[in-house]
């Protein structure tokens, strides 16, 4: 029994400890009340006259200082420090708008020593309704003197409804020489402002900035911890619609400056603006977080865990521009830090900031040779007001302008690990005057954002929501991830204007696009992953974000290597992906482009039985020109992509294939290597180029380049050839000729194709393709098999499967692949073994999923063909929640799983339903269609259930009931089990031994905890049943969820 008792006692101890922690802080003892009735600055407070100085001198712990006069107090010297604690100073007007009534004018105090308006060196004080203006600079630095209010080591103080640096008319500047408020030397848990008009402070026009926080960085170190700055106007006038008249912000580093030895600061729901400076070395930010030259070695002095949530920065809540030079600045060039900064909170709805109208950057992460720590930027509106109007950042024309600027984070100390920026989810980044997001270091993540679009990700306008330069510019560093494998990580990215960076791009990866030598040396970039994004495509996965025009491209890779572009939806652009530029060294090598849909909708290939007209392709987000264009680059691999319906701008002399390798008009007709030695493998190319009469209106177009391997690709429904060689592309490798077909002899010999690749000789690879349409000449709708040429280029290849027609390509030992041959056929029924295939539906095929979660439906594709075949998978999702493979390969006579992943958005509503249909195709032949249905549900929340014995026989002296409390909900929660009570009068001497007080449990979703109810049952009462009950419930919900248990103790007839 000892373990059970120990468990119960530990629970009781935890409950008691929790109750102790939750007790409110004790208030200071009630002290005397002083009523200031004089505006003089004499040191008197008696029965007839009381000045503020006199009241402060006489105040004791718990005193209250009120005012029966209003106006200005002109100080002759510094006021006594508020050192006794628990004092309230209240000068708020009695009627709306409840503005300050007392203004402390410190212009006349001596400047040879300490200067301030009010100094607090104690705890638990409340300051309300004061104006503090014109404090001069004293002897020392702005870390010590010149502030309106200094909180020095004091904790748990509150400052409400004060105007600091603003004249009594609420319009004119009357700034203090230092900070408006300085929190220093270990001052902790202070509150500056609150979320109400009566509690808001206006802290503006102060020469060093509005609020500074710096701990004591010398021995003994004292940390500022847990301070809150909430609901204030920081920088503007009293109605937050303009900069105060005559305000001088040239020397103000920031509106709020979080500095060394400052931890756990929360900056929330403030309006912060008008911090503009032309002075060199002044960043002029709404908020700056950094060590400010103090921490040049890694230490705990680095600011940590700063949370910036729900603020309007550079703009008022009504949409009035209150521009800062920089909205939020993180890190400083000459010092380490900060660590763990949160701009917006991905876990709390509505915690994002509105950051708009800032002239250089909305958010700036410093270029530094030291390091800043991890930064999360989530759920913010950048460049868009809370009402949805556009008000761009980065509009001042400064070099380095970007709405989000992620600087060089490259510490020269090899022992230091630089931090990583996570941008997203949930940011709207719109209307930048230059770049949307500019990245100059590695290892960062950009996920789940709307970049250059409206607030729904359904459209982009230029001018308008689109950025003036690339939406995302990866300039320097390695290993940046843009997007991710889950739909919640998907960015929707619009193309930009071409004001900088060499063109108009959704994503620009080019270290030379700005200043090649501007990265403390030569800029280099590569090794990035661009995955799962909609690039140029609306949130519905089908529409274009904007109408493309020439040179509005999706992704440009130049002077970069080893990038992976995977599983993106790319459309509504000029060129989907462009690789390399014409200039020397602006090639792009060894990149992998895999599993993307380029020009096609998210549902994949559209079913047609013949070449569709342009009008029939209206449901696809077509690219105007090529899907992929390689201008300058080698060893790139383009694999397993669906490249379809591109080239909507083709016509006349303009022909835009699905993939173009080489461009003699850019690199020269004799340059066979600029785009040579690339690999195009296993892609599906369908109906690219609207030019209806040119053979060059093709799937793959090789211009001048050689050693371009084109293998196992399937092409269909082009007006021209599936593969076209131009200007000696692939050394003009000729297609196979003299093709003949021999029908199968059941049980004896498979069907066979024979032919010749005479000019290729022996050892070349021949690939065979088939179709069931006579119109598919010089195309390869379905890949069948391959073989090798023998002497003189002759070949004979067995066909374990085919349809009615056949074509072939040949690739020589240098990887030069030919066009498709002319078609042969049709063949009589039974001449070649057909393939039958069928999809089996997942079981179950319907799910109810919690918003924000993912489920994988596993379907299965089987076929009869005695050869491995690759099938195209067409997935249509009502709401765009589903994604799956573009293609699957089924082994000979076998089956393969077809996983369809459905991700329910976090913002989905209760009962919202997505129906996804799936089918497989082999060329123009389709399988049966199957479906899965997914319904969104909202969180159930924590829910208690009880399991245990309904009754138990009485023991000799005690009866024990064991129970299990389970959280049957889908979110964690707090639970309480209340003490049991008897349902009727129990026998004499019976009592509950445990629990005597409530038991408290914190349980994760699905978790359980055990507890016991022990009843003292002495004596020999008559046989009977004695009932008792108890209640388990949640805590903190409205209403709480409860479950009641009724049990009995059975007294037997014979004991």
Secondary structure, 3 states (H helix, E strand, C coil): CHHHHHHHHHHHHHHHHHHHHCCCCCCCCCCCEEEECCCCCCCCECCCCECHHHHHHHCCCCCEEEECCCEEEECCCCCCCECCCCCEEECECCCCCCCECEEEECCCCCCCCCCEEEEECCCCCEEECEEEECCCCCCCCCCCCCEEEEEECCCCCEEECCEECECCCCCEECCCCCEEEEEECCCCCCEECCCCCCCCCEECCCCCEEEEEECECCCCCECEECCEEECCEECECCCCCCECECCCCCCCCEEEEECCCEECCEEECCEECCCCCCCCCCCCEEEEECCCCCCCCCCCCCCEEEEEECCEECECCCCCECCCCEEEEECECCECCCEEEEECCCCCCCCCCEECCCCCEEEEECCECCCCCCEEECCCEECECCCCCECCCCCCCCCCCEEEEECCECCCCCCCCCCCEEECCCCEECCCCCEEEEECCCCCEECCCEECCCCCCCCCCCCCCCCCCCCEEECCEECCEEECCCHHHCCEECCCCCCCCCCEEEEEEECCCCCCCECCECCCEECCEEECCEECECCCCCCECCCCCCCEEEEEEECEECCEEECCEECCCCCCEEECCCCCCCCEECCEEECCEECCECCECCCCCCCCCCHHHCCCCCCCCCCEEECCCCCCEEECCEEECCCCCCECCECCCCEEECCHHHHCCCCCCCCCCCEEECCEEECCCCCCCCCCCCCEEEECCCCCEEECCEEECCCCCCEEEECCHHHHCCCCEEEEEECCECCCECEEEEEECCCCCCCCEEEEEEECCCCCCCCCCEEEEEEECCHHHEEEEEECCCCCEEEEEEECCCCCECCCCCCEECCCCCCCCCCCEEEECCCCCEEEEECCCEEEEEEEEEECCCCCEEEEEEEEECCCCEEECCEEEECCCCEEEEEEEEECCCCCCCCCEEEEEEEEEECCEECCCEEEEEEEECCCCCCEEEEECCEEECCCCEEEEEEEEEECCCCCEEEEECCCEECCCCCCCCEEEECCCCEEEEECCCCEEEEEEEEECCCCCCCEEEEEEEEEEEECCCCCCEEEEEEEEEECCCC
